[in-house]
Amino acid sequence: TMYTPLPSCVTIKKSSIHGLGLWCIEKIEKGEEIGMSHFYWGEHLMRTPLGAFYNHDEDNANIAKEQKDSRFFMVATKDILPGEEILCKYTFYDLSA
């Protein structure tokens, strides 16, 4: 299996919010895990290629980050259709607390 930094359902292109953004190119179902966005390397929070490109939007977020051990995964909070930008409230929650 060849490593790909982005899942096949998303691509990177220009965003009107900020610079480049992460965009849906294949329908993503509500509740679907898109991939890992961040992880802790010791005490340091690191971004994956997937986590480097989504943008923040407090009012129009369509993903949430869910923590599993030291990793954070992007999960769709509603159906995301091709042509929609992947957006998240740019915060981290410690779900183990």
C-alpha atoms as one frame of an Amber mdcrd trajectory, in Angstrom:
protein
   0.000   0.000   0.000   1.382   3.375  -1.000   1.339   6.162   1.594  -0.753
   9.172   0.668  -0.783  12.226   2.957  -4.434  13.043   2.131  -7.422  10.715
   1.928  -9.015  10.419  -1.536 -12.104  12.384  -0.428 -10.225  15.700  -0.013
  -7.857  18.005  -1.870  -6.018  21.258  -1.162  -6.883  24.479  -2.981  -7.233
  28.229  -2.457  -9.559  29.332   0.328 -11.412  32.617   0.712 -10.958  32.244
   4.489  -7.161  32.031   4.604  -4.530  30.922   2.100  -5.034  27.301   1.157
  -7.814  25.114   2.513  -8.940  21.518   2.596 -11.838  20.787   0.217 -14.198
  17.852  -0.192 -14.036  16.098  -3.591 -16.005  12.921  -2.688 -19.050  12.971
  -0.384 -18.135  12.520   3.277 -20.908  11.087   5.433 -21.784  12.506   8.858
 -19.759  10.619  11.475 -17.091   9.524   8.981 -13.523   9.756  10.209 -11.508
  11.665   7.605  -8.071  11.082   9.089  -5.562  12.088  11.746  -4.930  15.820
  11.988  -2.591  16.160  14.979  -0.643  14.045  17.433   1.508  14.550  20.491
   5.185  13.773  20.111   6.174  13.846  23.764   4.934  17.244  24.949   4.801
  18.760  21.449   1.588  18.918  19.423   2.432  18.102  15.788   0.304  18.531
  12.648  -0.059  15.921   9.948  -0.303  16.989   6.284  -4.084  16.640   6.649
  -4.123  18.838   9.759  -2.013  21.538   8.160  -4.609  22.704   5.643  -8.096
  22.841   7.145  -9.321  26.291   8.145 -11.129  27.598  11.205 -14.707  28.805
  11.055 -16.594  29.181  14.311 -20.039  29.340  12.651 -19.747  26.957   9.688
 -17.676  24.095  11.084 -18.441  20.743   9.452 -15.827  18.650  11.277 -14.749
  18.157  14.863 -11.493  16.804  16.238 -11.824  13.690  18.381  -8.936  12.623
  20.584  -7.815   8.983  20.757  -4.839   8.555  23.080  -2.220  11.075  21.865
  -3.834  11.504  18.413  -6.596  13.774  17.096  -8.857  12.673  14.236 -11.100
  14.786  12.002 -14.703  13.537  12.032 -17.558  14.930   9.917 -20.294  16.512
  12.043 -22.653  16.568   9.047 -22.648  15.331   5.455 -19.987  17.214   3.472
 -20.535  17.473  -0.267 -17.985  17.878  -3.063 -17.028  21.535  -3.421 -17.432
  22.323   0.294 -14.451  23.470   2.326 -13.555  21.368   5.377 -13.916  23.693
   8.388 -13.436  23.236  12.119 -13.616  25.220  15.314  -9.883  25.575  15.884
  -9.706  24.272  19.421  -8.539  21.090  21.114 -10.449  19.268  23.797  -8.913
  16.717  26.091 -11.595  14.031  26.005  -9.771  11.948  28.602 -10.200  14.605
  31.325
